[in-house]
Amino acid sequence: MTKLLPAFLLFSFMVLIMAVVPPRTSVAINSSQPAKRSAQPQFKQCWLVLLTKGPNQSFTTQQTNGILKAHFHQVQQLTLNGNALAAGPFADKNPDLQEIFVLNAMDSLEADQLMQRDTAITTGIYSYELKRWYAMNNGQTK
């Protein structure tokens, strides 16, 4: 009888667990069906930010490098926080047009506030121009 006691206790424990814990249900996902499309394309308001060479180019190379390092860190934070949907420099090395951002902001005031936190803007190395832009989300419904 003593040899059966551990098996009986284990069996009783399993029955108790099955009685207390509700069963999980699984749902099969059919990935072969495309996403539903709405009849009208859906648009999201964003803000294009065009960074141009600013009025203050009088910094030493070491100072400029430090300011740009802080600028890149701030751009990284905007991206990680979801405020910048895309950001980066132009490939053609235009002497005036430096970078472009796509900001996720409710209005121009919020977009402006985000840009005013940037060290490259506040020091005058860069200037910026905001343009309201509507991005299409491929007509997918959510």
N, C-alpha and C positions, 0 to 999 in steps of 0.2 A: 504494500500500500504506500509505503514511503517513497518508492521509486515513481509512482504515478502522481504524487502530489505536485512536483514542479510542472509536469505537463498539464495537469488540471488547472493550476494557477495561471499558466501561460494562456491556455485556452479561454479561461474566464476573463482574463485581461483583454484578450483580443475581441471577445464578444462585447465587453463593456466599451471599448474604443469604437467598435462599429456602431454601437447604439448611440453614442454621444456625438461622434463626428459625422456631419452630413456628407453624403457622397459628392464627389466632384463630377461635374458634367463637362464634357469636352465638346467643342464646336469645331467642325471641319471647315477649313477656309478653302474656298475654291479660288485659286489664284489665276485660273485661266480666263475669268471674266474681266473685261476692262472696267475701269472706274466709270461711274455714271457721269454723263456729261449733261450740262444744262443747255437749254436752247440758246441762251444769251451768254456770251463770255463774261466772266467775273473779273473785276479789276480791283486792285489794292492801291490806295494812294501811298506813294513813297516820295522821297525827296532826293533828287540828284544834287550832289555837291561837287562843284568843279573847283579844285584847288589850283590857284595860279601863283606865280612868283609875287611875293608881297613887296611892300615899299621899303622894308628894312633889310638890306643885304650887307650891312656894315659889320657883321660879327666876324670874329676870327674863325678859321677852319675848325679849331677845337671847340669853340662855343657853338658853332652851327651843328657840328656832329652831336654834341650833347643835347641840343634842342631837338634835333631830328630823331635821336634815340628815344627821347621822351614822347615825341609825336607818334612814333611807331608803336610804342607801348600803349598809348591812349587809343590808337586805332584798333589795336588788338583787343583792348577792353570793350570798345564799342561793339566789336564783332562777337565777342564771347557773351556780352549782355543781350545780344539780339537787337541792338540799336542800329548796327550797320549790317545790312544784308550782303553787301559786297564792298570791297575797298581795294585800291591798289594804284600803282603808278602806270603811266602810259609807256608802251614799249618803244615808241618812236623818239623818245627823249626830246620832246618839244621844249624849247627854252622857256616858254611862258606857262603852258598848261602842264601842271605837275602830276596831279592825281585826280581820281574820281571816287566818290562814295555813293552808295545807295543807302539812304537812311530810312529806317522804320520809325517815323515820328508822326504824331497826330496832326500837327500843324507846323507852320513855318516858325512859330515862336519856339516850340520844342526843338526843332532842327537847329535853329540858331543857338539855343542854349547849349546843345550838345557840342556844337562847333566852337563855342567860346571857351570851352574847357581845354581845348587843344593848345599846347605850348607853342607850336609853330604858328598858330593864328595870333595868339596874344602877343608874341614877340614881333610880329610883322614879317616873318620869313615867308609865310604864305598868306594870301588873301583867299576868299572863297565867294562863290555865287551859288545861291540855292535856286533850284528849278523844281516845281511840282511835277511829278511824273506818275503815271498810272501804269502799273505792271499787271499784265494779264496772267491769270493763274491757270491757263489752258482750259478754262471752262469747266473744271472739275467742281462738283458740288461737295460740300463737307458734311 
